[in-house]
Amino acid sequence: MACPFLKEGRARYCHAAPVQKLILDGPGAADGGRCASAQYAQCELVTKNGVQQDCCPHLEEIRVQYCGVSPVMKLVPFSDSQLSSCTSNTYRYCDSYLLLARPHATAAPAHLLYTPNHFWLDAEESGMCHIGIDGFLADVAGNVDGITFVTAHGTHCPALALTVHGVEWPMSFPNPLMIQKVNSRVRSDPTRLTADPYGAGWLFEGWELPGRTRAGLVSGPQAAAWQAEERGRLSDEIHETHAPGCDGGSPVRGVAQLLSRQHLVCLFQHFFSNRGWTVEA
């Protein structure tokens, strides 16, 4: 499925020029200038062979695709379109799409899979995957001070360290992925991680290893039931360990910002570590 903002058109270029520059055809576009008229003969790139034509023999026209909402137009030839994230479901993680199509979206997409330590996995039929933290972790943290990517390329269990209220949480997705890239924007703007954990806050992009990347993950009704159990378990831990005598109620968003360093370490170990999971190499 392609991005709804993906546009198609035709563009011209000179194949004799040392630098190829695509010019989009259509309303408001230039009429081709001297390249599309007999004046092309005045161009220093044209061989003077005495044969006159209606337009320059070096003028080429191709089909292109481009983003209809991007402030900077980038024309992609159809021959290269398979390399563009706009032509697959990967467009869901494009900033332009996220800004216009789901500016207030906070709910988790129904098709995601989850790990016991609160990562989500979005695996496409093509094998392309995205990984991020789930809404539960985002709610608990409330705010992340910093993000350090431990693995950025190659076949690994994606790993990173989150700094929450001055305490480092070393986290890793428990199954291997052929990592293609990381979301460097969350490193410079960590607020994206907790403000939009299922969109702009994605962490890793890569290719699935069949039979390995999805192993042991949960989805659908099973994931919903597990998430509810986790929230109940968090409420019990906060009341019993960190707020004895307090009866009822649910922890507020950003509860991690209210805890001591010792309690933050315990919270991480009980909910977000890989303890009890056999991590593959």
RAWO-V826300 format. One record per residue. N is the residue number from 1. RES is the residue in three letters. SS is DSSP state (alpha for helix, beta for strand, coil for the rest). PSI is psi in whole degrees, -180 to 180 (NA if undefined). Layout:
N,RES,SS,PSI  N,RES,SS,PSI
//
This chain:
1,MET,coil,132  2,ALA,coil,160  3,CYS,coil,137  4,PRO,coil,-15  5,PHE,coil,2  6,LEU,beta,127  7,LYS,beta,157  8,GLU,beta,152  9,GLY,beta,-167  10,ARG,beta,145  11,ALA,beta,156  12,ARG,beta,155  13,TYR,beta,162  14,CYS,beta,117  15,HIS,coil,-1  16,ALA,coil,-12  17,ALA,coil,145  18,PRO,coil,-26  19,VAL,coil,122  20,GLN,coil,123  21,LYS,coil,118  22,LEU,coil,136  23,ILE,beta,120  24,LEU,beta,132  25,ASP,coil,161  26,GLY,coil,-177  27,PRO,coil,131  28,GLY,coil,-9  29,ALA,coil,160  30,ALA,coil,155  31,ASP,coil,9  32,GLY,coil,-13  33,GLY,alpha,-147  34,ARG,alpha,-20  35,CYS,alpha,-29  36,ALA,alpha,17  37,SER,coil,178  38,ALA,alpha,-13  39,GLN,alpha,-7  40,TYR,alpha,-26  41,ALA,alpha,-19  42,GLN,alpha,-10  43,CYS,coil,137  44,GLU,coil,-12  45,LEU,coil,-8  46,VAL,coil,132  47,THR,coil,127  48,LYS,coil,94  49,ASN,coil,6  50,GLY,coil,-8  51,VAL,coil,118  52,GLN,coil,135  53,GLN,coil,171  54,ASP,coil,-27  55,CYS,coil,169  56,CYS,coil,134  57,PRO,coil,-14  58,HIS,coil,-5  59,LEU,beta,122  60,GLU,beta,151  61,GLU,beta,133  62,ILE,beta,162  63,ARG,beta,140  64,VAL,beta,164  65,GLN,beta,153  66,TYR,beta,161  67,CYS,beta,126  68,GLY,coil,-8  69,VAL,coil,-6  70,SER,coil,136  71,PRO,coil,-22  72,VAL,coil,115  73,MET,coil,124  74,LYS,coil,115  75,LEU,coil,128  76,VAL,beta,118  77,PRO,beta,147  78,PHE,alpha,-30  79,SER,alpha,-22  80,ASP,alpha,4  81,SER,alpha,-26  82,GLN,alpha,-16  83,LEU,alpha,-9  84,SER,coil,136  85,SER,alpha,-15  86,CYS,alpha,-22  87,THR,alpha,4  88,SER,coil,178  89,ASN,alpha,-6  90,THR,alpha,-20  91,TYR,alpha,-21  92,ARG,alpha,-15  93,TYR,alpha,13  94,CYS,coil,135  95,ASP,alpha,-39  96,SER,alpha,-43  97,TYR,alpha,-46  98,LEU,alpha,-38  99,LEU,alpha,-39  100,LEU,alpha,-34  101,ALA,alpha,-28  102,ARG,coil,60  103,PRO,coil,-23  104,HIS,coil,17  105,ALA,coil,129  106,THR,coil,-18  107,ALA,coil,151  108,ALA,coil,134  109,PRO,coil,145  110,ALA,coil,-21  111,HIS,coil,-1  112,LEU,coil,155  113,LEU,beta,154  114,TYR,beta,149  115,THR,coil,160  116,PRO,coil,-22  117,ASN,coil,25  118,HIS,coil,38  119,PHE,beta,153  120,TRP,beta,156  121,LEU,beta,127  122,ASP,beta,106  123,ALA,beta,120  124,GLU,coil,165  125,GLU,coil,-30  126,SER,coil,-16  127,GLY,coil,-10  128,MET,beta,136  129,CYS,beta,151  130,HIS,beta,148  131,ILE,beta,142  132,GLY,beta,-176  133,ILE,beta,152  134,ASP,coil,174  135,GLY,alpha,-28  136,PHE,alpha,-50  137,LEU,alpha,-42  138,ALA,alpha,-40  139,ASP,alpha,-42  140,VAL,alpha,-47  141,ALA,alpha,-44  142,GLY,coil,-46  143,ASN,coil,142  144,VAL,coil,127  145,ASP,coil,-36  146,GLY,beta,158  147,ILE,beta,130  148,THR,beta,121  149,PHE,beta,124  150,VAL,coil,-39  151,THR,coil,130  152,ALA,coil,-21  153,HIS,coil,157  154,GLY,beta,179  155,THR,beta,105  156,HIS,beta,172  157,CYS,beta,112  158,PRO,beta,127  159,ALA,beta,148  160,LEU,beta,172  161,ALA,beta,127  162,LEU,beta,136  163,THR,beta,113  164,VAL,beta,116  165,HIS,coil,41  166,GLY,coil,1  167,VAL,beta,131  168,GLU,beta,128  169,TRP,beta,101  170,PRO,beta,116  171,MET,beta,151  172,SER,beta,140  173,PHE,beta,129  174,PRO,beta,-8  175,ASN,beta,155  176,PRO,beta,153  177,LEU,beta,146  178,MET,beta,92  179,ILE,beta,128  180,GLN,beta,-40  181,LYS,beta,167  182,VAL,beta,162  183,ASN,coil,92  184,SER,alpha,-19  185,ARG,alpha,-29  186,VAL,alpha,-22  187,ARG,alpha,-39  188,SER,alpha,-22  189,ASP,coil,81  190,PRO,coil,-17  191,THR,alpha,-24  192,ARG,alpha,-32  193,LEU,alpha,-45  194,THR,alpha,-22  195,ALA,alpha,-34  196,ASP,coil,70  197,PRO,coil,-24  198,TYR,coil,3  199,GLY,coil,-98  200,ALA,coil,-18  201,GLY,coil,15  202,TRP,coil,156  203,LEU,coil,-51  204,PHE,beta,145  205,GLU,beta,137  206,GLY,beta,-168  207,TRP,beta,137  208,GLU,coil,142  209,LEU,coil,108  210,PRO,coil,132  211,GLY,coil,-5  212,ARG,coil,-48  213,THR,coil,-35  214,ARG,coil,-1  215,ALA,coil,127  216,GLY,coil,3  217,LEU,coil,158  218,VAL,beta,156  219,SER,beta,175  220,GLY,alpha,-144  221,PRO,alpha,-34  222,GLN,alpha,-41  223,ALA,alpha,-40  224,ALA,alpha,-43  225,ALA,alpha,-41  226,TRP,alpha,-42  227,GLN,alpha,-40  228,ALA,alpha,-41  229,GLU,alpha,-40  230,GLU,alpha,-40  231,ARG,alpha,-37  232,GLY,alpha,-40  233,ARG,alpha,-39  234,LEU,alpha,-44  235,SER,alpha,-43  236,ASP,alpha,-44  237,GLU,alpha,-42  238,ILE,alpha,-44  239,HIS,alpha,-41  240,GLU,alpha,-37  241,THR,alpha,-43  242,HIS,alpha,-18  243,ALA,coil,61  244,PRO,coil,139  245,GLY,coil,-15  246,CYS,coil,125  247,ASP,coil,127  248,GLY,coil,177  249,GLY,coil,164  250,SER,coil,148  251,PRO,coil,141  252,VAL,coil,159  253,ARG,coil,136  254,GLY,coil,25  255,VAL,alpha,-27  256,ALA,alpha,-27  257,GLN,alpha,-12  258,LEU,alpha,-3  259,LEU,coil,157  260,SER,coil,167  261,ARG,alpha,-45  262,GLN,alpha,-43  263,HIS,alpha,-32  264,LEU,alpha,-40  265,VAL,alpha,-43  266,CYS,alpha,-42  267,LEU,alpha,-44  268,PHE,alpha,-47  269,GLN,alpha,-35  270,HIS,alpha,-23  271,PHE,alpha,-32  272,PHE,coil,1  273,SER,coil,172  274,ASN,coil,18  275,ARG,coil,131  276,GLY,coil,2  277,TRP,coil,132  278,THR,coil,109  279,VAL,coil,131  280,GLU,coil,153  281,ALA,coil,NA
//
